[in-house]
Structures are given as C-alpha cells and as structure tokens.
Amino acid sequence: EPGDRLVFLGAPTQFAQQVELYVSDGTDAGTAPLTAGLPAPHARAHTVLGGHNNLVYFTDATTQGLGRLGVTDGTAAGTRIVADLNTGSGLVRPMYFTPVGDKVFFTVQTGQGLRLWKSDGTTSGTGPVDTTVQPLLAWPVELGGRLLFGAAGGIYETDGTRDGTRLVAATGQFDTRFFPPSLFRAGDQAWFMNGENWRRDDGLGGVWRS
C-alpha cells in the first residue's frame, strides 16, 4: 500500500545519514521522497510500521530525539504527522502493528510500562486506548472486528474504547519466560500458548482448552 506503489526508507546517496520515506512505482520517474518536506522538528524518518486502508503508517524522529507517528497516502501532500509518541522513553518504536476494521492498533513502550494505542489515520482518532489494562510483549490478533491481546491474568478484547475492553479468558498469569502469549489467527479461531493450548471459537463466543 498505497495502491500498486511501494513505500520504503531510503537515503539520497550511499553515505547520506538523512534517512527519509520514499514512494516508488518501480521507475526512476515514479520514485520520490515523502518526508523530506515535513516541518520542524522533523529530523528523519525512522520506521515503517505497515499499511492499512490505503495509508502507510510510519514513525518520525525529531531533532530532540523523540518520536512521532505519521501517515502517508503515497504523496508528499498527503504525508503528515498525526501524534506525538513522547511517552517518557525517548525515541520509541511502536510494536505489533495490527489492523482491525477501520483502525490499526499497536503497542508503545512508556515510562509506566506498555500501552495499547489505536489510530484511524487522523489526529483526533489517534492515541492510547482508554484502559488501565496493560498489554504484554506479544502479538495480538484481529478476530470478529475486535483486537484480542494478552495481558496480566488472561486474554482481553477491545474495540478501542474503555467500555469495549473486557476480559474474555481468565487464563491466569502467563509464563513469559518460555511461552510468550502471542495470538495466532486460524480461520474464525484465535490460538495461543501458555504451557497449555487454548482456543477461542468466535462463532460460539467462548474459550476452551484444547
């Protein structure tokens, strides 16, 4: 995404330190920088997170060494910053980018631990999910139009709102030393491992040990 073009990190010359976001259709004429014209305090593009709904999400490093979240539609005019990621942990790199419906979710390291964020590509629709539940350092998964993720005590689901975030499987504490509780999608089921195998069948709305 977007369309049939590729968005990537690059530099204008082999030894240049100014890394920027570029777009290309596979030709010289169709290859151009996207982030070089961003206003201060832009310093360089940092990370490409992923694409969804014809937008590519990326992180931007500032001259103060902090991070911001940006999106692009593959044009310089459509490349913009939508949120500061100044969470008390310096230049952060969002993790576990997962599209769900018209939004994307990702995990951000903060001075108070991990936080779950959401974005629809706009400034007003981007920010931490309003919940005290802290995700674990593991992959979530989309299922039934909601995000399923591991947290202390079990598996939670969220639609990005406080009221829509709830515990769906009280699995006890995860042993993160040996079994990182990453979830995996298989059809209409989500699977994960915590010393024992569990599964959730979204059609029945329950959780079973397998």
N, C-alpha and C positions, 0 to 999 in steps of 0.2 A: 504494500500500500504506500502511497495512494495510486489507484488505477494500475497501469502497467509500467510504472516507474519505480526505481529503486532509490531509497533514502539511506545515506551512509555517512560515516565520519571520514574526513579526509583533510589533507593539507595541500596548499597550492604548489609547494615544491617539496622535494625529497627530504630536505633537512629543516623545513619550517616547523616551528613549535606552535603556531597558531592553528589548532585543530578546529574545523568548522563542520557543520552539517551541509551535505550536498544532496542534490537530486539528479538522477540521470535516467534517460530513456535508452541508453546504450550507445549514444552517439556523442561526438565532441560538442556539436551544436546544442544538444539537448542536456548537457551537463552544466550545472550552475550551483553556486553557493546559496545557502538559505539563511544562515545565522550571522553572516559577516556584518550585516547591516543592523543588527539588534542594538538598541541604545544602551548607554552605560546604565548599570555597572557590568555589562557583558564583557567577559574575558575570552571565553572559548566554549565550544560545545563539549559536553563531557561524555554522555552515554545515550545510545538509542535504546529505548525501553521496549517498543513494539508498536504495532498498528492496529487500529480498530475504527470502523465507520469512516473510512477514507481520511483518517488523521493518523499521523505518526507522533508518538509521544517521546520526548527526549528530556535530558537534564542539561542545564546550562550552568557553567561555573562563572562566578562573579569575580571582580577584581579584589574583593575582600576574602576570597577563598570559600565562599558559601555557595549553596546550590539552589537552583530554581527549576520549576517544572515548565516545559514548553510543549507546544503542539505545532504541527505544520500540515498544510494540505498539499505540500509539494511546490508551493510558490513562495517567493520571498515576501510578497504582500500578505500571504496567509500564514506566516510564521510568527508566533507571538508567545510571550510568557504568560502563564495563567496562575502561577502560585509560587510563593517563596517556600523553600524547603529548609528554612533556618530553624532547625529543631534542637539546637544545642550540641550537635555532634559534628559540626564543621561541614565539609563538602560530603553530603550523604548521597548514596546511590540507592534509589528505590529498588525493591526486590519483588519477585513473584508477581509480575505484571499479568493480570488475568481479566479478559473481557467478560462482562456479564450484561446482556441486554444492550442498552444504550450507554453504558458506563464501563469504566475499567477500574479495577481495584489493584492496589499494590501495598507493600509493607515498607515503612520508613523507620529507620533507627533514630531514636530521640535520646535526650539526656535522661528521660524517665523510662526507657525501655522501648520495645517495638510498638508502633501504632499502625492501625489499618487506615489507609486513605482511599478515597474514591475520586473520580473525575469524569465529567462528560465532555471535556474539551473546552469548557468555559471557565472564566474566573469565578463566577458565582456558584458553579457546580463542582468546584474542586476544593478538597480539604479533608481533614481527618473525619472518619466515621464517628458519630456522636455516641460513643460507648466506652465503658470502663474495661471491657474485655480486651486483653492484650493477646494478639496472635503469637503463635510460636514460630520459630525459624524453620518454616516448612512450606511446601507448595499447597495452596488452596485449590479448589476446583469449582467450576460453574455447574450447577445442577438445578433444573427446573426454574431457571431465571433468577436464581439466588447464588450467593457465594457461600460455599462450605469451607470452613477453616478450622485448624486445630488451635486450641487454647488450653489453659490450665483447667483440668477437670473433664475435658471432653471435646466433642465436635460441636461447633456453632454454625448457624447460618445467618446471613444478613442480606437485606435488600438495600443497604446503605443508610438506613435510618435507625434511630435508637429503639423505637418500638418494633422495628422489623428485625432486630438482632436477638437471637434466643438460642439457648442450649437445645440441641436435638439428640445428643447421645452422651450420657454420663459414663465415660469410659474410665474414669479415674485419672491419675497422673500418668503422663506419657514418660517412658524411659527414653529420653532424648539422646542418651549416650550411644545406644545401639539401634534404636528404632525411631528415626526422625519421622514425625507423623504427617508426611506428605500424603495428600489425597490424589487418587487417580480415577479418571472417568472411564467407564466401560459401559457403553450404551446408556441406559437410564439408571445406572448404578454408580455410586462412588465407593471406592475401596481405599482402605489404609491399613497400616500395620502398627501394632503396639505390643509385640510379643505374641499376641493372638490376632487372627484375622477377623475383621468385621466388615459388614457391608451395609449400605443403605439402599433400599429399593424405593425410588422416588414415586413410583406409581402407588405404592401402599403407604408411603409416608412414615415408615418405621425404621428401626435399626435392629439388625440381627448379628449374632455371632456366627461365623461360618467355619 
